Amino acid sequence: MTSRHTGGPTWSWSLTLYVRSWFYSPAVAAQFATQFRASYNHNPAVARHVLGSVDYTTLWTQLRHITAPMLVVYGHQDFEPVLQAYLLKPQMPQTRICLLNECGHLPWLEQPEAFFAELLRFMR
């Protein structure tokens, strides 16, 4: 069996399952997985630094200090609970929430027309 970071069979199979959970559309998931496999360069040191540098407890308490308008776009079928978007509202009342149906975790890839239409509407 090959390590998941070398691009071998175990890594490829795991990636296929993992990426599938990000998307509503199996076709978009397959296309993304193919592109991701071709360009992914895992660096454990960078991953540890980035993930280790975020203190989510402090982050949530600091959100109220952001006063700029914010757009939160969620895929309705995202694996992350949509409730998280609504938890932002008390912290950031200037937040506008948009839910895209038939869409998973990466709305700009799965529903680009709807995503960018919402983004443009928000920016006007």
Secondary structure, 3 states (H helix, E strand, C coil): CCCCCCCCHHHHHHHHHHHHCCCCCHHHHHHHHHHHHHHCCCCHHHHHHHHHCCCHHHHHHHHHHCCCCEEEEEECCCCCCCHHHHHHHHHCCCEEEEEECCCCCCHHHHCHHHHHHHHHHHHC
